[in-house]
Amino acid sequence: MTPSQQDLPVEWVSIHEIRQVFNQGNYFERIKSGELVARLRRNSHLVPPPKGEPFCTHSQIHYYYTKEDSLVAVVHQYYRPDGKIGGSGLPDPKRLVLLNKIIAVRVNSP
């Protein structure tokens, strides 16, 4: 985060709310198009894998940045050995940096 982003207030929201903002902001599509850049921050091999996921699935945390190197999102995803994203097939947002605030979910929230 940039120093100015560190001063933004954090609003805790539900998983449903942050997913809605993430989807409306087309963050994943912007990653795929190259408008945003994803940087892998954590990559853990899961043994055993989560229910419904194949062996060698990894739990990953990615940070999404603008081309100007400003953090805009933190997401979790299950990365399958075939290169696809597990679960819903989309990254699961945990934190989004908006213009006037940061919205976030608690890691273990329902």
Secondary structure in CASP SS format (residue, H / E / C, confidence):
PFRMAT SS
TARGET T0000
AUTHOR 0000-0000-0000
METHOD secondary structure of the structure
MODEL  1
M C 1.00
T C 1.00
P H 1.00
S H 1.00
Q H 1.00
Q H 1.00
D C 1.00
L C 1.00
P C 1.00
V E 1.00
E E 1.00
W E 1.00
V C 1.00
S C 1.00
I H 1.00
H H 1.00
E H 1.00
I H 1.00
R H 1.00
Q H 1.00
V H 1.00
F H 1.00
N H 1.00
Q H 1.00
G C 1.00
N C 1.00
Y H 1.00
F H 1.00
E H 1.00
R H 1.00
I H 1.00
K H 1.00
S H 1.00
G C 1.00
E C 1.00
L C 1.00
V E 1.00
A E 1.00
R E 1.00
L E 1.00
R E 1.00
R E 1.00
N E 1.00
S E 1.00
H E 1.00
L C 1.00
V C 1.00
P C 1.00
P C 1.00
P C 1.00
K C 1.00
G C 1.00
E C 1.00
P C 1.00
F C 1.00
C C 1.00
T C 1.00
H E 1.00
S E 1.00
Q E 1.00
I E 1.00
H E 1.00
Y E 1.00
Y E 1.00
Y E 1.00
T C 1.00
K C 1.00
E C 1.00
D C 1.00
S C 1.00
L E 1.00
V E 1.00
A E 1.00
V E 1.00
V E 1.00
H E 1.00
Q E 1.00
Y E 1.00
Y E 1.00
R C 1.00
P C 1.00
D C 1.00
G C 1.00
K C 1.00
I E 1.00
G C 1.00
G C 1.00
S C 1.00
G C 1.00
L C 1.00
P C 1.00
D E 1.00
P E 1.00
K E 1.00
R E 1.00
L E 1.00
V E 1.00
L C 1.00
L C 1.00
N C 1.00
K C 1.00
I E 1.00
I E 1.00
A E 1.00
V C 1.00
R C 1.00
V C 1.00
N C 1.00
S C 1.00
P C 1.00
END
